[in-house]
């Protein structure tokens, strides 16, 4: 009996690990068709109009106290120039993600009304020589800022 107990204690960890691996392999083999077909399911749902577009945090918003953390759907900037609770919007909040291109940042500035076209904004950024100096983070741009001031604010560290 002692030999059996010693064998059980010595090999128990290995047996448990093998059982876990075996169960995981069986689940993958059983559901492999569903796993591989999932992207086509999403594409088909979007084509049928049944795809669910989840709201995401939009990167260019206008706030009442400088920052508005409201949920926006992609491609729609908050363009409310009216008053909210008796307060006029004091500034725009622009969040630049790591890896955002100059084209993306230009889109934010166009959405907020600082430029008429992306091309004009990109040209202004390139003329200022700051295309590689845009800082990641949330920048607050005053409502009455000029386009040049807006570009300068986006090149300074958000905490500065």
Order of alpha helices (4+ residues) and beta strands (2+ residues): alpha-beta-beta-alpha-alpha-beta-alpha
